[in-house]
């Protein structure tokens, strides 16, 4: 029973599975395995699921599965040999970010608060890879971590009412990309060209999901404009 | 079809909700009072998963352009068909040209209007449920509520006998409400938190929306703010730093950063949704086993229940 911290029914049809420390790679590996299994398997008892920071929440048909059965099933999945091998590559997503002050409107205040130069802030942001720690809030939104400790800042006291689509921002030990224009309290350091999420009537294509890693690639304002134009609809 | 003559932003198309996309941050949506919504379809002999209308707060007028059987359940008030008062929740036949008017509600917040065979609306991500927050669902698929001159075609259907809703299942939303809560095992609260929560009455405040209802009690609950946001279940009771609880409704965000005391049962959640600002509610603990039994009874009775 060491793999799962605990399983708790939180409503008539919702079970929470605690997988451990949200930023530990051990936890993220469990999440990855479970999400691959959920996506690849037809599970008649599963209605929906959601993952956030060490916690997997499953909406189930309580007439088709008990907590005991679920516990056993999840243990079996976690015991299976890892299927992570050849498709490793596709799990790392490269995202271009323009850190020009036109977009990175909080770079100056971050630089003041962290006592780092603006260039050092930018470099600290793009020079490490991040893993998806949680997805949710609005469609396509992913929490990525952990950022360099020198960049850890609490959220803004007064959230902005409108943050432009594609804005890349930091707060606490995490970084995010805004998939749509929403209010937000994060510090904005740049913008990606195009969109991190797309919709059809039948599905959502979110580039960032559980199990993915992200590498940011700094680009110039000119390149941003070129890429943005390439993404624009006809 | 049904032609909308008068409407407000709390009038929307719903079904039992959008499932399968929570991991991507999509809200469940669906009816605020799923018991009343299921009855609307059930008394027409429809599957309870068919699209219907949720009418929040009255002020709704619509014309049926073709003969059909329709049902009206949930909140009640000045409800008339061609100017004549309707006697109560249930199913009724109407002929082409009839006008349904839902005036001021005297009891409850949300009524449900269904037609035999269901409204024919294109689903988005598996559901027609309108979610303004996510810009999904509704007539245009973009999360818009109903507006004047909208037309809703109904699905051709065989005439099926109409079912009566037994009196004992008709809810009145006047009385003070006692909600059943499945309590959570957690260490994020002061030791007296559950006691404070269960032993006082709460007033429903004006801050009520399809995302959540804020409640107000004399004593606040002391809680620690967790470092990370966690998934929120439908009906979850969040306690922000004010110490006054928020109950999360159908359009709630998928993750939240406040500690949670417990979760309302689905039936109690619908009952709470029907309460207006100023009405009183209190809470009692229920075991998960009893709650599941009741939930499964609803599922079995209606054929589905969410």
Interface residues (C-beta under 8 A of the other chain):
Chain A: X8 X9 X10 X11 X12 X13 X14 X16 X22 X35 X47 X48 X49 X50 X51 X52 X53 X54 X55 X56 X57 X59 X62 X63 X133 X134 X135 X136 X137 X138 X139 X140 X141 X143 X172 X197 X201 X202 X203 X204 X206 X209 X210
Chain B: X19 X20 X21 X22 X23 X24 X25 X26 X28 X122 X123 X124 X125 X126 X133 X134 X141 X182 X184 X185 X227 X228 X229 X230 X231 X233 X234 X235 X236 X253 X254 X255 X260 X262 X263 X264 X265 X266 X288 X291 X292 X294 X295 X296 X299 X306
